Amino acid sequence: MTDFTLAAGRPAVHELLLQCRRLFLQGLEQQVSIGIHDFERAAPQRMRFDIDLYVPLRASTPSADALHEVVDYDFVREAVQREAARGHIALQETLCDALLQALLAHPQVVAARVATSKPDVYPDCAAVGVEAFTIKPNAAELLFPS
């Protein structure tokens, strides 16, 4: 049996995520004013967002089949739209990190992964992008309340 604990008896990320439901949006596209090159500053460009949210099973298992019992996908779409509309952004890393923090602000979300990509920058590749994953520092307490 593998031990998934870290120092001080804290559960490892893998063990924490086993207690979660993964919600995802794949291929969400938005026009975003982003980039450092002159041709990118001239007009907004197409960006693709792939997002995973991790929500405790106990907080996302509906008993009444009602929307208020889960994290609404509209929350994710609205967060992307809000961050994309903030004005020109030089770096994908800046946008990715801001979106990650906005998603983690939801009280039911314990971890998130955000991948952003620009499919139209270079003609010789499918896309350029960045991805980040983070987990709330208090994820163990959220998943295993006393």
Secondary structure, 3 states (H helix, E strand, C coil): CCCCECHHHCECHHHHHCCEEEEEEEEEEEEECECCCHHHHCCCEEEEEEEEEEEEHHHCCCCCCCHHHCCCHHHHHHHHHHHHCCCCECCHHHHHHHHHHHHHCCCCCCEEEEEEEECCCCCCCCCEEEEEEEECCCHHHHHCCC
